[in-house]
């Protein structure tokens, strides 16, 4: 009983601990950005504002998430993709990786340029981790080079057939790899903008390009691609990739998982 009496104040303290003692130091808007951080510092405390399975185009943050965001030492974002989010103003230390391009994390070239910038931002908020972070930077850059070569290999066939996408999640990568993007039905943000005429035009394009890939993404509807596959006069290769992944999953793993999935569909 005496030991139990001693534990009660401790339990009450835990119950009453303010959220200001929350441990995360870094917030990111999208899971792949956390993956880039993890390549440089696998011990970093990161929260992803976008929960697993949430629609990035219709995202609303919960009050607790906003509170944790305001307590973070650093916010990493990609404003061309999260620019419509209701982020609170005056967040302070914010790193906007790709203000001029969308879906920058699918591009090995964009990631190659971003990693040193992320490393410097991490060092500024945790200078005691500088040696650890700098030691991981070069291996991370080497992983990007390996993934770049793997993408080139797995997409080699698509450079002659081309791809059709409902949503442009992977358009930047396709362009970087020299893969012709024959048609993209939705815009880069809110989608579902294509009408019957555009769908018919895309079907004609597919029929003119036997072997073209129908490239879907797990985070977006693929209803139009399903319709195209069902109505085309030529065999259609249907592939679904995942551009977002999971929070805390290293970027290199996200890319390699997609490469392996695509490799199995060739």
Long-range contacts (C-beta under 8 A, 24 or more apart in sequence): 19-64, 19-67, 19-68, 19-71, 20-71, 22-68, 22-71, 24-68, 24-71, 24-72, 25-72, 25-73, 25-74, 25-125, 25-126, 26-72, 26-73, 26-74, 26-75, 26-76, 26-122, 26-125, 27-68, 27-69, 27-72, 27-74, 27-75, 27-76, 28-75, 28-76, 28-77, 29-75, 29-76, 29-77, 29-78, 29-81, 29-82, 29-85, 29-87, 30-56, 30-77, 30-78, 30-81, 30-82, 30-105, 30-244, 31-244, 31-245, 31-246, 31-247, 31-248, 31-249, 32-105, 32-243, 32-244, 32-245, 32-251, 32-254, 33-76, 33-77, 33-78, 33-97, 33-105, 34-247, 34-248, 34-249, 35-105, 35-245, 35-248, 35-249, 35-250, 35-251, 35-252, 35-253, 35-254, 36-76, 36-105, 36-111, 36-114, 36-115, 36-118, 36-251, 37-76, 37-118, 37-122, 38-248, 38-249, 38-250, 38-251, 39-115, 39-136, 39-140, 39-143, 39-250, 39-251, 39-252, 40-115, 40-118, 40-119, 40-122, 40-133, 40-136, 40-137, 40-140, 41-122, 41-126, 41-129, 41-132, 41-133, 41-136, 42-136, 42-250, 43-132, 44-122, 46-247, 46-248, 47-72, 47-247, 48-247, 48-248, 49-85, 50-244, 50-247, 52-246, 52-247, 55-219, 56-81, 56-82, 56-219, 56-244, 57-84, 57-189, 57-190, 57-191, 59-85, 60-86, 61-85, 61-86, 61-87, 73-125, 73-126, 74-121, 74-122, 74-125, 76-118, 76-121, 78-102, 78-103, 78-104, 78-105, 80-104, 80-188, 84-189, 93-125, 95-121, 101-172, 102-168, 102-172, 102-188, 103-168, 103-169, 103-170, 103-171, 103-172, 103-188, 103-243, 104-172, 105-243, 105-251, 106-169, 106-170, 106-172, 106-173, 106-243, 107-172, 107-173, 107-176, 108-144, 108-145, 108-147, 108-148, 108-151, 108-173, 108-176, 109-148, 109-176, 110-172, 111-144, 111-251, 112-141, 112-144, 112-145, 112-148, 115-140, 115-141, 115-144, 140-252, 143-252, 144-252, 147-252, 147-255, 147-256, 147-259, 150-255, 150-256, 150-259, 151-177, 151-255, 151-259, 152-177, 154-259, 154-262, 154-263, 154-266, 155-179, 155-262, 157-266, 158-213, 160-211, 161-209, 161-210, 161-211, 161-212, 161-213, 162-209, 162-212, 162-213, 163-212, 163-213, 163-214, 163-215, 164-202, 164-205, 164-206, 164-212, 164-213, 164-214, 164-215, 164-225, 164-228, 165-214, 165-215, 165-216, 165-217, 166-191, 166-216, 166-217, 166-220, 166-221, 166-222, 166-223, 166-224, 166-225, 167-191, 167-216, 167-217, 167-220, 167-221, 169-217, 169-219, 169-220, 169-241, 169-243, 170-215, 170-217, 170-241, 170-243, 174-215, 182-206, 182-209, 182-212, 185-224, 186-220, 191-220, 191-221, 192-221, 194-224, 199-224, 199-227, 199-228, 202-228, 203-228, 203-231, 203-232, 206-232, 206-234, 206-236, 207-232, 207-233, 207-234, 209-234, 210-234, 210-235, 211-235, 211-237, 212-236, 212-237, 213-237, 213-238, 213-239, 214-238, 214-239, 215-239, 215-241, 216-240, 216-241, 217-241, 217-242, 217-243, 218-242, 218-243, 218-244, 219-243, 219-244, 237-265, 239-265
